């Protein structure tokens, strides 16, 4: 049985490093004195080892900023870390003795952030791929020292070194399924905030680390596809690949124009007022 879709989109983003960036590896340092105390996370990609930005790290940064923006729009999200008040726990308690898997019901009973990013009881409507380097990446070593919180002075024996990316560009995709216009508009607003230096990544952001720029702002690519058929026809159509309406938009300004949510007032009036199946209507 095919899952019924109404719309989906892929946003291709390139972020360039605008300050020292460290996404710390979870691996413990070996006894090799040539290695820094903190290394940038690495993986195998296209047959070679490289630094990268994990999709989970990207999603965490975007969700945190998304929650802040939703508060400004009067839609306070739940506290994920509150065992008793998070959307996951409330949905679990409410539907404990029910066998319903009604996604629409769970969606409507979730907070503004969980509706897009998901929870333990609701699937996410947004996914982030890992971000891999495009072209060369420059790595360097820096030194740091631990600070005693009581005295404000350097702690004895707390000198350490760490590896950072000084320059480079990383590319990743943000994939949406059954999203609303304002949700996409807010993700674009987050990209604006990143470009303007209000959102940082990785370790040491309080010291000015982790600033990035949207490298492909004018060429930012959104591939959008909508499905208009009924459920039975949709399954047949997906097999044949005939029932999707697809368009491609390039450039952040053009995407925002298609959304018709370019101002904060337009965005505020649209948040949570769109129907379950309302979709983006692109103008070309």
Beta strands, then each sheet from edge to edge (+ up, - down):
strand 1: 7-17
strand 2: 42-45
strand 3: 48-53
strand 4: 126-128
strand 5: 131-133
strand 6: 138-147
strand 7: 154-167
strand 8: 169-177
strand 9: 212-214
strand 10: 221-227
strand 11: 244-250
sheet 1: 2+ 3- 5+ 8- 1+ 9-
sheet 2: 2+ 3- 5+ 8- 1+ 10- 11+
sheet 3: 2+ 3- 5+ 8- 4+
sheet 4: 6+ 7-
end
